[in-house]
Amino acid sequence: MTRVGVLGATGYTGIELVRLLRKHPRVKITYLSSQSFAGKDLREVYPHTRHEDKLQPVDLDKVAEACDLVFTALPAGVSYEIGTVLAQKGLKVIDLGADFRLDNPSVYAKWYNKEIRYSDNLRRIYGLTELYREEIRNAKVVGNPGCYPTSVLLGLAPLLKSDYWNGTVVIVDAKSGVSGAGRTSKTEYAFSEINEAVKPYKVVSHRHRPEMEQELSKLANRPVRVVFTPQLVPMTRGILSSIYLSEVNASLKELLNLYKDFYRDEYFVHVLPEGAYPSTKWVQGSNHVFISLVLDERTGTLVILSAIDNLVKGASGQAVQNMNVLFGFDEREGLDVEPIYP
Ligand SMILES: NC(=O)c1ccc[n+]([C@@H]2O[C@H](COP(=O)([O-])OP(=O)(O)OC[C@H]3O[C@@H](n4cnc5c(N)ncnc54)[C@H](OP(=O)(O)O)[C@@H]3O)[C@@H](O)[C@H]2O)c1
């Protein structure tokens, strides 16, 4: 059995990792950390978890002794030192935050107010499994993608790798459930602020914008810019991204063929037939992604809709998928669950 630790087990992505890892046939959880609840049992924080699990503070020597792999489900800025030290001690690290996602340290410093410098032997890779599977196999540290970027990059990858679009600006309007903000007690996420409301935030200035631009530019092999409007909607889980591109040089049939071909062997990515639109209900609790394409021939605009569960494919599910790749397990192991419906 592979021994895994979850640092930040009391957060939303941490407890989602615990849920998925408990059902994984090839791993055993050997370390769970919390800062505020260290010394308590996980059941005292989450009574629905029926296992006896002591929560411990992050002690790097103890983590290194107890684990073969750690998931760092910690706030941005906290994982960088922890992940670097643990990788140097020989562990595999999958970080769910942003500390290992951005190629350019000055872009990271600008958006996360912290100086970082990746050591040369870190073998760090951006962990969008469907795009970087081969590189992930040999990585030491995986920077698991952000939730919005996962939905947008999977929605755009086939098109940007093709010759059907030569533009440089993509417009993204994305709606997210409130768990995307983590288990925080900030007023702006209180029930009475969110319920019966749709609330834009950080319009054109969200931290996921540079991450999307980094990866889209690599896919297209030219600089691509994103106009990004994230919005909170009154649901717990889920992201629906609506992506708009003008001047696409292909028919809908050609585009659908391109997408179906690109994702032909991908178990978790589903391209919907013409006229079908994805719903966040279809992915609640599951690692699946639903994508649909709509071509407005009148204006020459392509609309791409992409639905994921922010806590599963957008975070902990993709992290488990990456672990499966890193350790040579079947990619579906621990993840082959149906969504909760309705
Ligand atoms: N929520 C999402 O949908 C989502 C999706 C993709 C990626 N992410 C990223 O994943 C990471 C975790 O997100 P989350 O939503 O799970 O956050 P969260 O619910 O706020 O949980 C944060 C966790 O980190 C621990 N922690 C906080 N500060 C710490 C410190 N200084 N040292 C050690 N542990 C500390 C907390 O422990 P205690 O509270 O027990 O002290 C808690 O377990 C973030 O970087 C986030 O951006 C989140």
The ligand as a MOL file (V3000), in Angstrom:
LIG
                    3D

  0  0  0     0  0            999 V3000
M  V30 BEGIN CTAB
M  V30 COUNTS 48 52 0 0 0
M  V30 BEGIN ATOM
M  V30 1 N -12.0120 24.9930 -2.6030 0
M  V30 2 C -11.8020 24.7120 -3.8870 0
M  V30 3 O -12.7500 24.4860 -4.6720 0
M  V30 4 C -10.4040 24.6280 -4.4310 0
M  V30 5 C -10.2320 24.1560 -5.7360 0
M  V30 6 C -8.9480 24.0550 -6.2680 0
M  V30 7 C -7.8570 24.4400 -5.4960 0
M  V30 8 N -8.0620 24.9200 -4.2400 0 CHG=1
M  V30 9 C -6.8610 25.3050 -3.4770 0
M  V30 10 O -6.5950 24.2670 -2.5260 0
M  V30 11 C -6.0250 24.8270 -1.3390 0
M  V30 12 C -6.9180 24.4320 -0.1500 0
M  V30 13 O -8.2110 24.9820 -0.3870 0
M  V30 14 P -9.4540 24.6900 0.5510 0
M  V30 15 O -10.6360 25.2230 -0.1700 0
M  V30 16 O -9.4480 23.2770 0.9800 0 CHG=-1
M  V30 17 O -9.0960 25.6440 1.7960 0
M  V30 18 P -9.6860 25.6560 3.2680 0
M  V30 19 O -11.0160 24.9860 3.2940 0
M  V30 20 O -9.6090 27.0600 3.7390 0
M  V30 21 O -8.6410 24.7630 4.1040 0
M  V30 22 C -7.3230 25.1770 4.3350 0
M  V30 23 C -6.5800 24.1160 5.1300 0
M  V30 24 O -5.2380 24.5640 5.3340 0
M  V30 25 C -4.9250 24.5290 6.7320 0
M  V30 26 N -4.0440 25.6720 7.0270 0
M  V30 27 C -4.3340 26.9900 6.8830 0
M  V30 28 N -3.2550 27.7430 7.1690 0
M  V30 29 C -2.2650 26.8810 7.4930 0
M  V30 30 C -0.9010 27.0420 7.8870 0
M  V30 31 N -0.3370 28.2520 7.9760 0
M  V30 32 N -0.1630 25.9290 8.1570 0
M  V30 33 C -0.7130 24.6960 8.0660 0
M  V30 34 N -1.9960 24.4700 7.7000 0
M  V30 35 C -2.7650 25.5620 7.4200 0
M  V30 36 C -6.2610 24.6340 7.4360 0
M  V30 37 O -6.1220 24.0280 8.6870 0
M  V30 38 P -7.0140 24.3680 9.9990 0
M  V30 39 O -8.1580 25.2230 9.5500 0
M  V30 40 O -7.4080 23.0280 10.5130 0
M  V30 41 O -6.0910 25.0770 10.8960 0
M  V30 42 C -7.1610 23.8430 6.5050 0
M  V30 43 O -7.0400 22.4620 6.7740 0
M  V30 44 C -5.9560 26.3460 -1.5610 0
M  V30 45 O -4.6750 26.6940 -1.9930 0
M  V30 46 C -6.9860 26.5820 -2.6680 0
M  V30 47 O -6.7110 27.7160 -3.4430 0
M  V30 48 C -9.2950 25.0090 -3.6750 0
M  V30 END ATOM
M  V30 BEGIN BOND
M  V30 1 1 1 2
M  V30 2 2 2 3
M  V30 3 1 2 4
M  V30 4 1 4 5
M  V30 5 2 4 48
M  V30 6 2 5 6
M  V30 7 1 6 7
M  V30 8 2 7 8
M  V30 9 1 8 9
M  V30 10 1 8 48
M  V30 11 1 9 10
M  V30 12 1 9 46
M  V30 13 1 10 11
M  V30 14 1 11 12
M  V30 15 1 11 44
M  V30 16 1 12 13
M  V30 17 1 13 14
M  V30 18 2 14 15
M  V30 19 1 14 16
M  V30 20 1 14 17
M  V30 21 1 17 18
M  V30 22 2 18 19
M  V30 23 1 18 20
M  V30 24 1 18 21
M  V30 25 1 21 22
M  V30 26 1 22 23
M  V30 27 1 23 24
M  V30 28 1 23 42
M  V30 29 1 24 25
M  V30 30 1 25 26
M  V30 31 1 25 36
M  V30 32 1 26 27
M  V30 33 1 26 35
M  V30 34 2 27 28
M  V30 35 1 28 29
M  V30 36 1 29 30
M  V30 37 2 29 35
M  V30 38 1 30 31
M  V30 39 2 30 32
M  V30 40 1 32 33
M  V30 41 2 33 34
M  V30 42 1 34 35
M  V30 43 1 36 37
M  V30 44 1 36 42
M  V30 45 1 37 38
M  V30 46 2 38 39
M  V30 47 1 38 40
M  V30 48 1 38 41
M  V30 49 1 42 43
M  V30 50 1 44 45
M  V30 51 1 44 46
M  V30 52 1 46 47
M  V30 END BOND
M  V30 END CTAB
M  END
